[in-house]
Amino acid sequence: MGLRRSEQDRRLAAEMRAQRRLVLSPLARRKRLLGWPIVAIGAVLFVATQVANYSQHILLPFDRHHFFGQVGGLMFVVLGVSWATRRS
């Protein structure tokens, strides 16, 4: 026998979810604020190493094949998007 939820229970659950979204910890708030600038930094790093690769310039002295710049840029983009769009 399953329990049936009344309309009031559904409304209360929806209200609790909305309140949880509004109340973020200081760390979560900081991560949301830092997320989009990290995305921008990662995108610039990726594009800059891509352009340096095609123009045969060395952007990072330790990265002659532009692998770390491109992978690092993509990692920054993924990390920033996950921080900026996090719900809790």
MARVOFI-873106 format. One line per 3 residues: their letters; for each residue x negated, y negated, z negated of N, C-alpha, C. Coordinates in Angstrom, 3 decimals. Layout:
a> X/Y/Z/X/Y/Z/X/Y/Z  ...
//
This chain:
mgl> -0.831/1.176/0.000/0.000/0.000/0.000/-0.880/-1.246/0.000  -0.798/-2.009/1.045/-1.574/-3.235/1.125/-0.835/-4.394/0.481  -1.589/-5.287/-0.056/-0.986/-6.468/-0.660/-0.689/-7.498/0.416
rrs> 0.457/-8.085/0.357/0.819/-9.122/1.316/0.526/-10.475/0.696  -0.055/-11.326/1.493/-0.353/-12.670/1.010/0.796/-13.592/1.357  1.162/-14.369/0.387/2.232/-15.317/0.643/1.672/-16.543/1.353
eqd> 2.563/-17.394/1.780/2.149/-18.620/2.468/1.325/-19.505/1.541  1.684/-19.525/0.268/0.943/-20.343/-0.693/-0.481/-19.802/-0.867  -0.631/-18.484/-0.901/-1.968/-17.901/-1.015/-2.836/-18.274/0.186
rrl> -2.250/-18.227/1.370/-2.998/-18.603/2.565/-3.402/-20.066/2.534  -2.484/-20.929/2.081/-2.804/-22.358/1.986/-3.908/-22.612/0.976  -3.841/-21.946/-0.166/-4.879/-22.115/-1.188/-6.239/-21.630/-0.681
aae> -6.243/-20.514/0.019/-7.501/-20.003/0.566/-8.085/-20.976/1.583  -7.230/-21.544/2.433/-7.710/-22.520/3.414/-8.234/-23.769/2.726  -7.560/-24.201/1.670/-8.014/-25.374/0.923/-9.359/-25.117/0.248
mra> -9.540/-23.917/-0.297/-10.815/-23.576/-0.935/-11.942/-23.545/0.089  -11.674/-23.028/1.296/-12.696/-23.024/2.342/-13.079/-24.444/2.727  -12.090/-25.327/2.821/-12.360/-26.727/3.180/-13.188/-27.411/2.094
qrr> -12.890/-27.138/0.840/-13.659/-27.744/-0.249/-15.088/-27.231/-0.269  -15.275/-25.947/0.021/-16.627/-25.394/0.068/-17.455/-26.053/1.146  -16.827/-26.393/2.268/-17.550/-27.064/3.349/-17.965/-28.469/2.949
lvl> -17.115/-29.130/2.151/-17.415/-30.507/1.772/-18.502/-30.600/0.709  -18.542/-29.638/-0.185/-19.489/-29.681/-1.289/-20.748/-28.923/-0.885  -21.756/-29.661/-0.470/-23.031/-29.055/-0.090/-24.074/-29.376/-1.141
spl> -24.956/-28.454/-1.361/-26.044/-28.708/-2.293/-26.983/-29.750/-1.694  -27.796/-30.395/-2.520/-28.743/-31.382/-1.980/-29.700/-30.777/-0.955  -30.119/-29.532/-1.175/-31.018/-28.884/-0.219/-30.315/-28.652/1.117
arr> -29.065/-28.198/1.073/-28.315/-27.971/2.314/-28.068/-29.293/3.041  -27.796/-30.356/2.279/-27.578/-31.671/2.892/-28.852/-32.158/3.584  -29.992/-31.943/2.919/-31.288/-32.332/3.495/-31.581/-31.547/4.772
krl> -31.292/-30.252/4.729/-31.530/-29.421/5.915/-30.670/-29.870/7.079  -29.419/-30.240/6.809/-28.551/-30.704/7.893/-29.070/-32.001/8.486  -29.596/-32.884/7.640/-30.132/-34.150/8.137/-31.428/-33.949/8.922
lgw> -32.243/-33.009/8.505/-33.524/-32.771/9.175/-33.397/-31.888/10.411  -32.275/-31.226/10.569/-32.119/-30.264/11.658/-32.269/-30.863/13.037  -31.569/-31.964/13.322/-31.609/-32.536/14.670/-32.957/-33.148/15.014
piv> -33.642/-33.848/14.098/-34.998/-34.298/14.445/-35.968/-33.139/14.716  -35.793/-32.023/14.016/-36.638/-30.855/14.279/-36.346/-30.301/15.673  -35.081/-30.328/16.083/-34.724/-29.903/17.442/-35.427/-30.795/18.461
aig> -35.399/-32.103/18.222/-36.038/-33.039/19.153/-37.542/-32.818/19.217  -38.177/-32.613/18.082/-39.628/-32.366/18.052/-39.956/-31.081/18.802  -39.177/-30.031/18.568/-39.411/-28.763/19.256/-39.222/-28.874/20.754
avl> -38.195/-29.611/21.171/-37.953/-29.774/22.604/-39.074/-30.568/23.256  -39.539/-31.623/22.590/-40.651/-32.420/23.135/-41.923/-31.581/23.216  -42.198/-30.785/22.191/-43.385/-29.929/22.207/-43.299/-28.914/23.341
fva> -42.147/-28.306/23.513/-41.985/-27.321/24.585/-42.158/-27.966/25.960  -41.487/-29.078/26.181/-41.564/-29.745/27.490/-42.980/-30.260/27.750  -43.623/-30.815/26.723/-44.976/-31.342/26.910/-45.961/-30.229/27.259
tqv> -45.855/-29.087/26.606/-46.768/-27.986/26.937/-46.430/-27.385/28.296  -45.161/-27.414/28.665/-44.784/-26.930/29.998/-45.376/-27.834/31.082  -45.264/-29.143/30.889/-45.828/-30.095/31.854/-47.353/-29.970/31.884
any> -47.972/-29.828/30.716/-49.428/-29.671/30.664/-49.864/-28.388/31.354  -49.055/-27.361/31.260/-49.365/-26.099/31.927/-49.373/-26.278/33.449  -48.356/-26.931/33.983/-48.277/-27.113/35.434/-49.306/-28.113/35.961
sqh> -49.674/-29.091/35.129/-50.653/-30.085/35.583/-52.090/-29.696/35.222  -52.264/-28.527/34.639/-53.568/-27.962/34.275/-54.339/-28.851/33.295  -53.608/-29.398/32.311/-54.220/-30.138/31.226/-54.119/-29.306/29.959
ill> -54.998/-29.580/29.017/-54.960/-28.882/27.736/-54.386/-29.850/26.704  -53.210/-29.531/26.209/-52.529/-30.396/25.259/-53.030/-30.142/23.836  -53.076/-28.901/23.436/-53.577/-28.519/22.115/-54.933/-27.850/22.302
pfd> -55.977/-28.308/21.594/-57.322/-27.771/21.838/-57.459/-26.269/21.550  -56.637/-25.731/20.672/-56.731/-24.303/20.340/-55.809/-23.449/21.209  -55.072/-24.076/22.116/-54.061/-23.362/22.886/-54.296/-23.583/24.382
rhh> -55.310/-22.927/24.911/-55.684/-23.143/26.308/-54.658/-22.583/27.294  -53.867/-21.607/26.874/-52.875/-21.004/27.767/-51.458/-21.500/27.471  -51.315/-22.456/26.560/-50.047/-23.120/26.233/-49.014/-22.178/25.636
ffg> -49.448/-21.042/25.154/-48.516/-20.075/24.578/-47.946/-20.573/23.248  -48.835/-21.013/22.352/-48.387/-21.430/21.022/-47.529/-22.691/21.084  -47.833/-23.596/21.985/-47.023/-24.804/22.128/-45.619/-24.493/22.602
qvg> -45.495/-23.601/23.561/-44.175/-23.268/24.097/-43.365/-22.434/23.111  -43.974/-21.412/22.553/-43.257/-20.566/21.595/-42.953/-21.344/20.318  -43.917/-22.146/19.864/-43.684/-22.969/18.680/-42.585/-23.989/18.901
glm> -42.544/-24.596/20.085/-41.477/-25.537/20.397/-40.117/-24.880/20.393  -40.026/-23.699/20.982/-38.746/-22.973/20.975/-38.343/-22.559/19.562  -39.327/-22.185/18.745/-39.020/-21.821/17.358/-38.490/-23.030/16.587
fvv> -39.085/-24.198/16.817/-38.579/-25.417/16.183/-37.149/-25.721/16.628  -36.870/-25.530/17.898/-35.518/-25.785/18.404/-34.514/-24.851/17.731  -34.824/-23.576/17.677/-33.905/-22.603/17.073/-33.728/-22.892/15.578
lgv> -34.822/-23.179/14.879/-34.746/-23.485/13.453/-33.925/-24.742/13.211  -34.170/-25.779/14.004/-33.434/-27.028/13.833/-31.959/-26.886/14.104  -31.596/-26.154/15.144/-30.174/-25.956/15.445/-29.508/-25.145/14.342
swa> -30.186/-24.137/13.823/-29.573/-23.341/12.748/-29.408/-24.164/11.486  -30.355/-25.047/11.178/-30.216/-25.923/10.008/-29.123/-26.965/10.214  -29.079/-27.569/11.394/-28.148/-28.670/11.635/-26.706/-28.203/11.713
trr> -26.475/-26.986/12.128/-25.096/-26.508/12.289/-24.681/-25.540/11.195  -25.455/-25.412/10.157/-25.129/-24.504/9.049/-23.890/-24.993/8.318  -23.053/-24.085/7.920/-21.803/-24.454/7.255/-21.915/-24.472/5.739
s> -22.885/-23.798/5.164/-22.962/-23.787/3.702/-24.336/-24.165/3.242
//
